[in-house]
Structure formats: C-alpha cells, structure tokens
C-alpha cells in the first residue's frame, strides 16, 4: 500500500502491517533456517553442534537496513543475502550447514506461512468480536419492525433484528471454516531445488515432517506449484470482506436522507454543505471490501505456476496476500465501529410501514386465498389498494368477517423473524459445541 494521508486512514492497519513488515518477515525467514537445522540434526544429517550454533545465530542476528531488499534487487529473492548473513553470524566450523538441502522457495513460503498464520489469528479474534456484537444488536432489535426491501423496492415487514442476523450469517459460516482453511493453507514447505528433495535423499520426507513439527505446521509434500492453499486462504479473506461490504452497503442505504432509518459509524462533514453527515466509516468498509475482491482476483490469476517452480506469479503473491490480509483486517475493525455505534430510528421505520399499506398486501392475499383462491385473492387485494379508502376498510367491504386489523398488523412478523434469526445464531452455537466435543 502506498502510505499517504489519503490512503492510510482508510486502508491502513498498523497491527497487521507489522506482521508483514521487513523485521517480521526477516525474523520469520531466520526462524525457518534455524528450524530446518534442528530438524536435520534430529535425524543425524547435520551435527547437533551446528544446529545449536545456527539457532543461536538466527536468534541474535541483526539485519542491516536494506540488506535483504538489496538481495531481492540483485537476485529476485532475499534468501541468498539472508543465508550469507546467517553464515557470517554462525562462523566456522558450522557455517556450511546453514540452508542444507533447501531452496529459497522453501524458506520464503514457510516464512510467509508463519506471518499469514499470525495474521489470521488477529482476524479470527476480530471476527469473533464482531459476530458477538452483531448477536447482541440482533437481540436488542428482535421486535424492531421495519420494511424489508427486495430489489430496491419496499417488500413486506421484517425486523431489524433479522436484518442484523442476516449480516452475521456469512460471517458465522466463515468463522466455522477457519480451522479447515488453516489446515489447507498453512502447511510445511520443503522440496529443494526442483521439488523432489534430491539433495538430501532419501531423508527428504523425514526432514519435512520434522521441520513441520518445529514450525508447528501440518506435514505436507512440497507444494511449490500447488497454490490451492493460498487460494483457499484468499477466498476466505474475500468472503469475509464481501460480507462486511454487505453490512456497510445496507447502512449507507438506510442512512440516506430520505430513508433515515439506521446509522452507524463516524459521520463525515462536507466542505460546502453544513447539513451533511457522510457515512464515511461505512464507505471505507465498502472500499476495503471492493479492494479485497481485486486482490483476491489477482491471487486467483497467479495460481497457475509453471513447471517445477515459477517466478513471476510467486512474486505477485508476496504483494497481494499481505495487502489482502490488511484490507480484510481493516474492514473487520471498521465494521466493529459500525456495529458498536449503530443507532436506529424506530419511529421512522414504523411510519414508513404506515405510509405504505401495500407492504401488507401479501398478508392480505394469504388471508383471502383459502376462500377465493390465490389468483382471485391477489386481484381483490390489488383492487382494494387502488381504492381511496384505507386498506382495512376496502378489504372489509369484500370480506367483513375477517379480522383485518389482526391480518394487517405488521408486528405479526416478529415471531417468525425471530425464529429465523435464532436459527442463524444457533448455527454458531452448534459449531462451538461440535468443536468442544
């Protein structure tokens, strides 16, 4: 991300940026080299003393400013420069054991995996907090009746509590997928130059398994050209961002001057119109969600890695994946602001329903359908709506024995809406129970 006063307040996320910063990435690279040495020493492939020396060197290693960046500029990758630094720190007689049997992609992919795993933990915590806030707001507004909109038009009554539950629904699904996505995306990488572990044959699989244990990652065959794990992670991040964009988009629509039913986030003033309070927090979330889709599309496009290892598409991952994490993470934190500051104009919601009797047309049709049939009932209701008389009176002239006040009461939807909302959040409770059992 280009950091300036325009982009940083919208797209910046210092906590996540720190996890992919040069110091964090350099430390992760050094940790992988040390873990590799310990894994190989455990199999007797390199001396124990060498593994100890490499681990100590990696822990105390200081990275000169720009050294790894210059390495990327010179060779397209940071690992040769990193290995040179580690070997210099290790010294003789153990320096030659650094990076034994590995290739640069092994180190970089594992380092990026460690950073991504840490970032996903941050996002997981934020997601959990947001779903909890949505659950609280849904319960708070369980009996707040509003007009539903379908295809941009007034539809039937619903509750704002259900609308909020619908906001939470895809996020609950994403939360339940974290473990599966993590297993797929965060796997050990150890293949050597061409992915066949030939330099250290026949010990390659054993080294990979021990390296996995050292890094607390699942064991895996080399995945130099199998980027499905990265795409699974990318798709998860995009799904979360899209769900957040839905919340923000709804709040932008609900806060429009001619609607004015619900508001969230921090208002933004206009440079020329003092009466305005722009929905800047919601707008930022929409921008972040759309940017996440762009990054996700890019990562899908980079999935085609050629032959045994690929340079251009691999390089693009270094840019796109961290930026996607940051977009999604920032959208989560800003969405938390939206929900924490949520305010609802219940009177406006009620007045909108009162001023639009057609909202109750479906209920009237079903009340008449048993005696008249569905099509005839729809014609009768349409005719009643065209009359100047209030809808209960017009319908009473057709079916005076029906309790139209009860049929046309919008509050009837509360119970049904609450059942659906409860079902949404029950999915999360059931998922929690499954994980604990």
N, C-alpha and C positions, 0 to 999 in steps of 0.2 A: 504494500500500500504506500502510495505517495503521502507523506505526512506533511500536512499544512493546516492552516486554520479552517479551511473548508472541509477537508476530509476527516481529520482526526476526531472531532466531536461526534460525527455520525458513524464512521466506520471503525474507529479505534477501540481496542480492548487491551489495556496495558497488561492485565493478568495473563491473557492468552498469548499476547505478543512476546512476553518474557519467556514463555515455554518454547518458543521457536526462535529466540534471539541467537545471535552469534555465540555468546557464552554458554547458553543452554545446549545448543547443537554441538559445540566443541566438546563440552563435558560429556555429552552422550556418546560422541564418537570415541573419546578416550576410554569411557567405561566399557564400551563394546570390545575394544582392543584388549583391555585387561581381563574381561570375562572370557574372551577367546583363549588367552594364555592359561587361565586357570582350568578351563575345560580340557585343554590339551595336556596340561600337566597331570590332571586326574587320570588320564589314560596312559601316562608314561611317554608321551610323544615329545614333550619338551621337559627339561629339568624343573623340578619344583622350585629351585632357587631362581630360575629365570622367570617363572610365573609370579613369584613374590616380588622380584625386582620390577617387573613390568607393572604390576598392580600398584606398587608404591610410587613408581614414576608417574603413572597416569593420575593418581590422586593428587600429587603435588605439582603436576605440570601447570605452568602458566603459559598462556597463549599470547605471543607478541601481537599487538594490534595489526590487523591486516595480513598476518602470515597465512592463514588459511584462505582468505579471499584471494591473495596473490597466487596461491596454489591452484585455485579454481580458474583464475585467469590464465595461468600457464598451461594447465593440463585438462581443464574442464571438470576436475574433481578435487576435493580437498584432501583426500586420503594420503597421497604421496607426501605432501607437506606435513600432515599430521604424523605419519609414521617416522619421518625424519626427526621431528621434534621429540617424539617418544623415545626413539633410539638414542638420541643425544642425552636425554634425561636418564635412561637406563644405564648407558655406558657399557664398557666391556666387563665381563665376557658374555653378557646375556643379550646384547642389543640385536643380534641377528635373529633371535627367536620372536621378535615383535612381528605381528601380522603373518604368522606362519600358515601357509596354505590357503590364505583368504584372498579375496579380490575386493576392490574398492566398493563394489555394489553391496557386498555382504555387510560392510561396515556402515555405509550410508543408509541402507534400507533398515538395518537394525536400529540405528540411531534415530531415524525418523519415526520408526515404530515406537520407540521409548517416549519420544516427545509427543507423538499423537496420543499415546495411551494416557499420558498425564493430562493432556488437553481434554480428552473425552471424560475423564473423571470430573474435571471442572464443569463441563457441560452437563454431565449427569446430575450433579448437585443442583445446578441452576434449574434444570428441567424438573426435578423433583419438587423444588420450592415453588415453581410456577404452577405446577399441577395442583399442589396443595392450596395455593391462593385461589385458583380457579374453582376448586371444590368448595371452598369457603364462600366465595361470591355466588356460586350457583345455589347453595343452600340459602343464602341470605335473600336471594331473589326468586325463590321457588314459587311464590304466589304473586310475582310482579307480572301482570298480564300486558302483553304488547301485541302489535300487529306483526305477524310474520310477513316476509317478503319473498316471493319466488319470481325469478327472472326480472327483478327490479320493480315488481308491482305488489300492491297490497294483496295478501292471500287470505289467511284465516288467523284467528287469535292463537297465540302461543305464550310461553312465558320466557322472560329474560333469563331465568334460571336454566331453562333448557338450552337457550342460545349459548349460554356460557358453557354448559356441559358439552355441547357440540364443538365449541372451540377446543375443549380439553380432549375430545375423543381421539384425534390422530396423535396427539402428544402422548397419551396413555399407551397407544399402540407402539410408538417409537421407544418409550421407556421400557416396555416389555421386551424389545428387541436388542437392547444394549449388550446383553451377555452373548447372544448369538453373533452379533456383528463383531464384537471384540474377539471372539474365538477365530473368526474368519480373517479379520484384518490384522490382528496382532500376533503374527507367527514368527518364529525364528527364521533367519535367512543365512544359509551357509552353503555356497555352491562352488566357490573357487572360480577360476578364470572363465570357464565355459559352462559352469553349472553342473559338472559331473564329479566334482570333488577329487579329481585325479591326482592332484599334487600330494595329497595325504591318504590316498587309497591304501588299504581298504577301510581306513578309520573314519571316513567322512561322515557316515550316518551317526556313528557314536559321538563324534565331536559335535555335530549339530544338536544331538539330544542333550549333551552336557552343557553346551552353550545356551540352549533353551532354558535349562534349569537355572543357570547362572543369571539369566536375564528375566526369569520368571515369565517366560513366554511358552506357548504350546510348541512342541516339536513339529517339524514340517520338512518335507522335501524342499529343495531350492525352488523359489518362485520368481526368479529373475524376469521371466516374461509372462508369468501368470499374475496379472494385476487385478484379479477379481476381488481380492480382499480390499484393495484400495477403493475399488468402485463400490463395493458394499458399504464401506465407511462413508464414501462420498454421497451415495444415495441416501444413507441415513441422515446425514447432515442436511441435505437438501430437503428431505421430507419434513424435518423439524422446522427448517426455515420457512417452508411453504405454509405449514400450519400456523406459524406465527404471523405470516403475512395475511392470512385469512382473518385473524383476530384484529389486526391493525386496520385492515381494509373495512371491516364491519364498523369499527369505531369511527373511522373517518366519515362513513356514510351516516351513521347515527348522530354524529355531532354537527352535521350540516345545519345551517341557519334555519332552513325551512323544515327540518326534522327535529333537531334538538332534543333527542330522547336519552342519549347517553354520551358521556365524555370520559376520556382517560388521558393521562399523561400531562405534560407541562405545556401550557399554552404558549404560542409564539406571536408576538406583536407584529403589526405591519408597519413599514416605514412611512406610509402615507394615509392609512385608514385606521384611526384610533379605536374603532369599534371591534376590530377583528381580534380573534384569538385562534391562531392557526394550530391545527393538530400536529405539531412538529414531532412529538415522540412517535405517534402512530405513523407519520410519514417516514420517519427514519427506519422503522421496522419494515415497512413495505420496501423501501430502497434496499435494505440489507437482504431481505428475502429474495428480491429480484437479482441482486448481485450474487447471492449464493447459487441461484439457478444457473447463472452464467459460468461460475467457477465449476459447478457440477457438470455442466455440459462439456467444459474443457477437459475435465478429468475422464469423462466417458470417451472423448475423442482420443485422448492419449493412451487408451487401454491397449491399442494394437502395437505391441512391442515386437520388433522384427528379430528373426534368427535367435541366437542364444542370449544376446543382451543388446539393448537399444539405448542410444544416447539421447536423441532429441526429445522423445516422449518422456523418458525418465527425468530429464532435466526440468521439463514443464511441471512435473509432479511437485518438485521442490518449491515452486512458486504457488501453484494452485491450491494444494492441500492445506498448507498453513493459512492462506487467505480465506479459504472456505471455513475452516475452524473459527477464525476470528469473526467472520460475518455471522455465522450461526450463534456464536457465543455472545456477541454484542446484541443480536436480535433477542436472545433469551433475556439478557439483563434489562433491555429496554421494554420488553413485554411485561416483565415483572413490575416495572414502573407503571405501565398502563393499567394493570390489574389492581395494584395497590392504591392507585389514585382514582379508580373507577367511581364515577358518580352517575346516578340515574334519576331522570325526571319522570317519576311515576305518573304525575298528573298529565303531562303531555302525552304519554303512552295511552292513558285511559281516554283522553279527549280525542285522540286520533281514531280510536275504535268507535267512539260515539258518533263521530262526524262521518263515518264511512260504514253505513249499515250493510253494504254489500259484503263486508267481511264475514257476516254471519250467514251468507247465502248457502253455504254448504250444509250447515246445521239444519237450516230450514228445508232444504231438499231432502235430506235423510229423514226428517220428521214426517214428510208427506209421502215418501217413496212407498211405504208399506201399503197405503190405501190407493195411491194413484199410479204407482209405477215410477221408475226412475226418470224416464224422459218427460212424462207429463208433469211430474213434480218440479223438474227443472224449469219447464215452461211457465208454470204457475208462479214460481218464485221470481223468475225474470220479469214477469208481468207486474208482480207486486212491487218490485224495485223501481219500476218505471212510473208508479203512481206518486202523486204529491203527498199522500198520507204517509205517516210513519210506518215502517215495515211491519211492526206487530199489528197495527190496525188493518193494513192492507191484507195481511195473511189471515187475520181474524175473520175477515169477510168471506174468505174461502173455506176456512176450517175453524169455526168458532169454538169447537170442543177441545182444541189443542191449547195447552198452556204455553202460549208463545213467549211470555216473559221468561219462563224457565228454559225453553228451547233456545232463545236468542241471548241468553246470559253468557257473555264471553268468559266469565270465571269458571265455567264448566270445564275448560281445558286444563285447569290447574292440576287436577288429579292425574289425568293421562300424561301430561307433560312431565310431571314429577316421576312417574314410573319409568319413562324413557331416560330421564336424567339419572335416576338411581341406577339404571342398567349400565349406563356409561361408566360411572364411578365404581360400580360393583366389579367391572372387569379388572380394574386396578387392584381392588381388594383381593379378588380371587387370584390374581397374578402374584401378589405378595405372599399369599398363603401357600401357593404352589412352590415358590422359591424357598420358603422356610421349612416345608415338609420334606 
